[in-house]
Amino acid sequence: MAMPHRVDRFEDRAAIAAGADYAYQAFRILQVAFVLAPIIAGVDKFIHLLLNWDQYLSPTLANLLPVAPHTFMLAVGAIEVVAGLIVAFAPYYGGYLVTLWLWGIIANLLMIPGYYDIALRDFGLSLGATALARLSRRYTMS
């Protein structure tokens, strides 16, 4: 009979953090990334330090909005900050929330010629967010 894998056995968080549980380390790396990235991108929608995020809104969607495109992007920024905070405190739900959010961003980007590379990058990020949610079942759910 095969020995159980270390990750398959119950261990408290302190023991996992002190040991060489690479899955736990990957979980924490993903969690930090998906807390910081949405918060930074969300805050930057207000201050435009990194870039003008309004350029990433599809003209097709912009024409359908009941508000100005910039106002919509400010709301997007606020939602991204909240999503980052949800990942910090509830990574299972936050991971899937960020995955769905990224799929929405991908759909928007696919409507803009020349932004397909960014859509592909965001698809890769969505896989990371899904991995975070899956790993959180082991390390944060009771």
C-alpha positions as CSV (number, residue, x, y, z in Angstrom):
1,M,0.0,0.0,0.0
2,A,1.3,3.4,-1.0
3,M,2.2,5.9,1.7
4,P,0.0,8.9,1.8
5,H,1.4,12.1,0.3
6,R,2.3,14.7,2.8
7,V,-0.3,17.0,1.5
8,D,-3.0,14.3,2.0
9,R,-2.4,14.2,5.7
10,F,-3.9,16.8,8.1
11,E,-1.3,19.2,9.5
12,D,-1.8,22.5,11.2
13,R,-0.8,25.7,9.4
14,A,2.2,26.4,11.5
15,A,3.7,22.9,10.7
16,I,2.9,23.3,7.0
17,A,4.5,26.8,6.9
18,A,7.6,25.6,8.7
19,G,8.0,22.5,6.4
20,A,8.6,22.1,2.8
21,D,5.0,21.8,1.7
22,Y,5.4,23.2,-1.8
23,A,1.6,23.2,-2.5
24,Y,1.1,25.5,0.5
25,Q,3.8,27.8,-0.6
26,A,2.2,28.0,-4.1
27,F,-1.1,28.7,-2.4
28,R,0.4,31.6,-0.5
29,I,2.2,33.0,-3.5
30,L,-1.0,32.9,-5.5
31,Q,-2.9,34.5,-2.7
32,V,-0.5,37.4,-2.3
33,A,-0.5,37.9,-6.1
34,F,-4.3,37.9,-6.3
35,V,-4.7,40.3,-3.4
36,L,-2.1,42.8,-4.6
37,A,-2.8,42.8,-8.3
38,P,-6.5,43.6,-8.2
39,I,-6.0,46.2,-5.4
40,I,-3.2,47.9,-7.3
41,A,-5.1,47.9,-10.6
42,G,-8.3,49.0,-8.9
43,V,-6.6,52.0,-7.1
44,D,-4.8,52.9,-10.3
45,K,-8.2,53.3,-12.1
46,F,-8.6,56.4,-9.9
47,I,-5.0,57.9,-10.0
48,H,-3.8,56.8,-13.5
49,L,-0.2,56.3,-12.2
50,L,0.4,53.2,-14.3
51,L,-1.7,54.1,-17.4
52,N,-5.0,55.3,-18.6
53,W,-7.3,52.3,-18.1
54,D,-10.1,53.8,-20.1
55,Q,-8.3,52.6,-23.3
56,Y,-9.1,49.0,-22.3
57,L,-12.9,49.5,-22.5
58,S,-14.3,48.2,-25.7
59,P,-16.0,50.9,-27.7
60,T,-18.9,48.5,-28.3
61,L,-19.5,48.2,-24.5
62,A,-18.8,51.9,-24.0
63,N,-21.7,52.8,-26.3
64,L,-24.0,50.6,-24.3
65,L,-23.2,52.1,-20.9
66,P,-25.7,54.4,-19.2
67,V,-22.8,56.3,-17.7
68,A,-19.6,57.9,-19.1
69,P,-16.9,55.3,-19.8
70,H,-14.5,56.9,-17.2
71,T,-17.2,56.7,-14.6
72,F,-17.7,53.0,-15.4
73,M,-14.0,52.4,-15.1
74,L,-14.0,54.0,-11.7
75,A,-16.7,51.5,-10.7
76,V,-14.5,48.7,-12.1
77,G,-11.6,50.0,-10.0
78,A,-13.8,49.9,-6.8
79,I,-14.9,46.3,-7.6
80,E,-11.3,45.2,-8.2
81,V,-10.3,46.6,-4.8
82,V,-13.1,44.7,-3.1
83,A,-12.2,41.5,-5.1
84,G,-8.6,41.8,-3.8
85,L,-9.9,42.1,-0.2
86,I,-12.1,39.1,-0.7
87,V,-9.1,37.0,-1.9
88,A,-7.3,38.1,1.3
89,F,-10.0,36.9,3.7
90,A,-11.8,34.2,1.7
91,P,-9.5,32.9,-1.0
92,Y,-11.9,30.1,-2.1
93,Y,-14.6,32.6,-3.0
94,G,-12.2,35.3,-4.0
95,G,-10.3,33.0,-6.3
96,Y,-13.4,32.1,-8.3
97,L,-14.6,35.7,-8.2
98,V,-11.4,36.9,-9.8
99,T,-11.6,34.1,-12.3
100,L,-15.0,35.2,-13.4
101,W,-14.0,38.8,-13.4
102,L,-11.0,38.0,-15.6
103,W,-13.3,36.2,-18.0
104,G,-15.4,39.3,-18.3
105,I,-12.2,41.3,-19.0
106,I,-11.2,38.8,-21.6
107,A,-14.6,39.1,-23.4
108,N,-14.2,42.8,-23.4
109,L,-10.7,42.7,-24.8
110,L,-11.6,40.3,-27.5
111,M,-13.9,43.0,-28.9
112,I,-10.9,45.4,-29.3
113,P,-8.6,44.6,-32.3
114,G,-5.0,44.5,-31.2
115,Y,-5.6,43.5,-27.6
116,Y,-5.7,39.7,-28.1
117,D,-2.3,39.3,-26.4
118,I,-3.6,40.9,-23.2
119,A,-6.7,38.7,-23.4
120,L,-4.4,35.7,-23.6
121,R,-2.4,36.9,-20.6
122,D,-5.6,37.4,-18.6
123,F,-6.6,33.9,-19.5
124,G,-3.4,32.6,-17.9
125,L,-4.1,34.8,-14.9
126,S,-7.6,33.3,-14.7
127,L,-6.0,29.8,-14.5
128,G,-3.9,31.0,-11.6
129,A,-6.9,32.4,-9.8
130,T,-8.7,29.1,-10.3
131,A,-5.7,27.2,-8.9
132,L,-5.8,29.6,-5.9
133,A,-9.4,28.7,-5.2
134,R,-8.8,25.0,-5.6
135,L,-5.7,25.1,-3.2
136,S,-7.6,27.1,-0.7
137,R,-10.0,24.2,-0.1
138,R,-7.0,22.4,1.5
139,Y,-5.5,25.2,3.4
140,T,-8.3,27.5,4.5
141,M,-11.6,25.6,4.5
142,S,-12.6,23.8,7.7
